[in-house]
């Protein structure tokens, strides 16, 4: 991948980050910049960074389930493998909106695209993945680590694993468990491909976890520490960066998925994924602990109306996801997008200078 200075490249819209942690008068928590810094530190340590650790654990679990399935290729172990993929997808949706630093590591092909290919432009690459698998299953070239590392983002990640795990690779692409099992039994290279792709995603997640918690870009400093100290390599401020990446993710979900193409269709968990994402966003704002959460910080400054607005929109979005009401869900995801542009930064005394140009 070409290493360029990191940018928040999904620009719908782009934010120019200008200030963080202003002073609020008569605040019961004395939540000036120092108080907000404490909240940031707690949230990074207990919500943001652990999301990447949990994602890495789920990729390892999926790889282990794939190994077990390939040793005992039957419907029982296929069911366990499909459950492992669903759990992996759920955790990814609680992680993907932290698209800063390690995930957003390259201007042209950031790491996030190799895990979720739709992130580039909302394009469904299912047929591209199918074609690559078909070619390799009928070929003889080694399905080694180098092969998977050299694949384009359109052929990798959670989508590739979903295709491998939830359908037959033969004509018709049956989703019947018996057909999927017999497909693997008929072609040993399919297990080689499954294991290679699962290992690829696991390597990606391990790199992410290491950069968040050990050393970012060989600096010797974890990215979590950089966020807490405000020394980001793109010169942006930490809290505006986090608010912006969540806002951009909500915009992506609305415009590229709800108003475009739903993903996770083979597994049938699109709406469950959205619920997981909304739970993750809520936890970011309102994780309870000894240190005040962002919501508690907002409440201490008298911004109870803003909190209620966000909570109402979160609850309505969750209900729409439960009801699988695509139109209503798009509406409330859009309202939450607006909350991350206005009510939340205003209540935190964080200034976001907004440019509504569409960068696509």
N, C-alpha and C positions, 0 to 999 in steps of 0.2 A: 504493500500500500504506500501511496505517496504521502509522505509526512509534511504537512504544511501547518501553519499556525492555526490552532483550533478555532473554529467559529461555530455559532449556533446556526447550522446550515439550513434547517427547515424554517423557511422565512415566510410564514403565513400568520401574522406579520412578523417582521423582525423588530427587536427591541434594542434601543441604544441605552445602555445601562449607565446611569449617571450618579446615583447616590444611594446610600444605605444607612438605615438606622438613625433617622432624625430624632430630635428631642420632642417629647410630648409633655405638655404642662400638666401639673396637678395629677400625676399618675400614681395610683395607690401602690403599684409595684415598683415605682421609680424606674420605669422601663424606658430609660434613655438608651443610647447606643450600647452601653455596657450590658444592660439588662437583655436587650435583644440578642446580643452576642452570646449570652448564656443559653438562651433558647435555641439559637442556631447550633451551638456546640452539642447540646443534648439531642437535638433532632438528628443531626448528622451521625452521632455515635449510636443512637438507639433506633433509628428508622431508616435513614438513607443508606449508609454503608452496609448494615445487616441485610438489606434487600439483595445485594450482590452476593453475599455469602450464602444466602438461602437459595438463590438462583444456581450458584455453583453446585450446591448440594443436590438440587433436583436434576441437574445434568448428569451428575455422577450416578444418581439413582436410575435414571433412564438408561445410561450405558450398562449398568449392572443388570437391569431387567432385560435389555437386549441380549446380553451375553447368556443369561439364563434361558431365554426363549430359543436362542440358536443352539443351545445344548439339548433342550427338550422342546422341540417344535410342535406344540399342540395348542388347542384352543384355550386351555386354562392359562398357559403362560402368555399367550397372545393377549388375553383379557388383562393380565397384570401389566403387560407392556403398554397397552393402550391407556390404562389408568395412570401409569408413570408419565406418559406423554402429557396427559391432561393436567396433572399436577405441575409439570414443568411449564406448560403454557400459562397456568394460573399465576405461578410465581413470576414468570416473565412480565405479565401484565401488571404486577405490583413493582416492577423494576424499571421497565422501559422508559417511563416518563422522567427518570433521572438522566437525561441525555446530555450530560456535561462531561468534560474530561475524558476518561477512558472510553466511554461509549462513542463520543463524538471526537474521535482522534485523528480524523483525516478529512480534508476538504472535499475530495472527490468520492471516495468510498469509505465512509466511516464504519467502524466496527458494528454499529447497530444494524446496518443493512445486511450484514452476513448472518445475523440472527433472525431479523424480521425483514424480509426482502421488500414487502409492500411499503416500507418506510420511505423508499426513494421517491416514488410518485403515485403510490396507491395501486400499482399494477399487480394483477394476479398472475404469478409465474407457475401455476400448477402444471400446465402443459409443457413448459420448459423443463421442469423437474422430471416429469414423466418421460420425456424424450431422452434426457441424459441417462436416466436409470435404464431405459430400454436398450440404449446403445451399449452401455457398459455390461449389462447382463448377457448380451450376445457376443461380447468381446473377450479378449484374453489379457489385456494390459493389467499390470498390477494395480489393485485398489489399495494403494499404500497411503501413508500420511502425506507424501508429496502431492499425490493426485488430488486429495481433498483440499489441501492448502492452496492449490492453484485454481480451484473452481471460482467462477464469478459468483457474486452475491446472489444472482438470480437462480442459482442451483443449490443453495445451501440452507442451513438453519432449521428453524422449527417447521417450516413448510415442507422441506425435503423429508424430515423425519415423519411428519404427518402422512405424507403420500406413502412412505415405506410401511407405515404401521397400520394404516386404516383402509387400505385398498389393495386389490390384486393388481400386479403390474401387467397382466396379460390383457388382451383385447376385451373391452367392456368394463374393465376396472371394477369388478365386483367388490362389494364391501362385506360380503358374507364371511364370517370368521373361517368357515371350512375352506373357502376358496383362497383366502389369504394364506392359511397354513399350507395348503397343498402347493401354492405357488412357491413358497420358501422351500418346501421339501423337494420340488422339482428342479430347483436351480440354487446350488450352494453359493453362487456369487451374490445372490441377493442378501444373504446373511453377511457376507463380506462387506457389501455396500452399507447395510444397516449399521454394522459395528463401526465402520470407518466414519460414517456421518455422525453417529452418536459421539464418537471420540473427538471429532472435529469440534462439535458444539461444546463438549466438555472442556477442551483446550481453550476455546474462546472465553468461556465463563471463568476458568481458572485465572487467565490473564487479567480479566476484569477485576476479580476479587483481589488479586495480588496488587494491582495498581491502586485500588481504593484503600487497601489496608497495609501495604508494605512499601512499595516504591512506584511512583508515577513517572513514566518515561525515563527510567534509570536515574532518577534524581536522588534516590535514597529517601525521599519524603512521600508518605502516602497521600493520595489525592484528598482523602478525608481531612488530613491536617491542613492541606492548602486551602480547602474550603473554610475551615475554621479560622485560619490566620488571614484570609483575604488576599493571598498572594497567588491569584489565578494567572495562568500563562497567557490568557487572552485579554488581560487587563480589566476584566469585568468584576463587579462586586458579587460576593457569594449569594446573598439572599435574593437580589434581583435575578441572578443567573438561575437559581432554583425555581423561583416563581415563573420565570420566562419559559423554562423547559417544560414545566407542567402545563402552562397555558398553550404552548405550541403542540404538545401531545394531545390535548383536548381538541384543538383545532384539526389536527391530523385525523383523529377518530371521527369527528363529525364530517369533514370534507372528503376524506379519502376512503372511509369505510361506510359510515351510515348514509352518506349521500353519493357513495361510489360503489365499492365492492366489499361485501362482507367476507372476512376470512374465517379460518377454522371451520369450514363447512364440512369437510370429510369427518371430522371428529364431532361436529355438532355442538361446539362449546363457545360460539361467538359471544352470546349474551352472558354466559357465565364468566367469560374473560372480562367483559365490561364491568360486571359486578366486582370482580377482583381489583380492577383498576380503580374504581370508585372507592372501594374500601381502602386502597393504598393511599389515594389522595387525601381521604379523610384522616387517616392515621398520621400523615405528614403534618396536617394542620392541627391535630388535636390529640397527639400521643400524650397520655397521662403519665406523670412522674413527679418527682420532687421539684423539678424545674418547670416553670410555666410553659405550656405549649403556645404555639402561635395564636390559637383561639383565645387562650387565657390572657395572653399579652394584649390582644385586641380588646377583650372585655375590660381589662383594667384601665384602658384608655377611654372607655365609654362608648366603644363601637359595637354595642350589642345588636343594633339593627343590622349592621353589616354581617355579623356572625349568623343571625337568623336567616338572612337572605341566602347565604352560602349553604347553611344546613338545609333549608327548604329545597334548594335546587339539587343538592346531593340526594336527599330523600326521594324527590320526584324522579330523578334520573335512575336511581336504583329500582324504584317501582316499575318504571318503564322498561328496564332491562328484564325484570322478573316477568312482566307481561309480554315481553318480546315485541313491544310497540316501537317499531323503528322510527316513525315520524316524531313521536313524543320524546323519545330518547335523544334524537338529534337536537330537538329544541332545548332540552335541559342541559345537554352537554355544551351547547352554544352559550347558554346563560352562565354556566360555570366558567367557561372560557373568558367571558366578560368579567366575572368576579375576580379572576386572577390578573386582569388588566387594571381594575379600578378598586373595588371595595377592599380587597386584601392588601395590596400595596399601600393604599391610602391609610388604612387602619394601622399599618406597621410603620408609617412615616417613611416609606421607601418610595423613591421617585423613579418612575419608568418613563423615559422619553420615547414615544411610539411613532414608528413610521409604518403606515399601512400599505406599503408597496408589496405586491406579490412577487416574491423572488423566484418562483418556479419558472 
